[in-house]
Amino acid sequence: MPSSVLIADNSPVMRSIVERAIRIGNLPVSACYLAADGRAALRIAEAHPIDFLVTDIHMPEMDGEELIQALAARPQARPIPFLVASADASVGRIERMLALGASDYLLKPFSVSTLCTRLGKALEAAHAHN
C-alpha cells in the first residue's frame, strides 16, 4: 500500500537526499511533500493526508520536536508515524523523540543506503500498525 510522505528539513539538499532514497529504495511511496520548517510541515499535514513523516530537529519557525507535539495535539487527528533524521546527538533529545513515538532516529551524516534501509523498515512497520 503506497504511502504519502512528508519530509521536513530546512536543508534543500537533505530533502533531496530523502526523496532520492525513496526512489533508489523503490519504497512504496505515492506522494512526497516537502517542507523547509515545522510550521510549513504542519500546514501541509493539515491540507493533505500524510501517512509518514521524516523530520529534522533543528529548523526555523518550529523545530521537529514542536512539530511532532503540534501534530499529536490536533483534534481528532490520527497519529502520524515518523522517523527523525538529525545531527542532534544529545541523549536527552533522542530519548524524548523516541518517547514521542519516533520509529527511528538517524544521526546525520548517513549514507543513502542506510536511509533507504531504515526508512523502508519504518514504512513497513507503519503499514503493519494501520
HUFEN-V815712 format. One record per run of one state. SS is the DSSP state (alpha for helix, beta for strand, coil for the rest). FROM is the first residue (numbers start at 0). TO is the last residue. If there is no record, write none. Layout:
SS_FROM_TO, SS_FROM_TO
This chain:
coil_0_1, beta_2_7, coil_8_10, alpha_11_23, coil_24_27, beta_28_34, coil_35_36, alpha_37_46, coil_47_50, beta_51_54, coil_55_62, alpha_63_72, coil_73_79, beta_80_85, coil_86_89, alpha_90_98, coil_99_102, beta_103_106, coil_107_110, alpha_111_128, coil_129_129
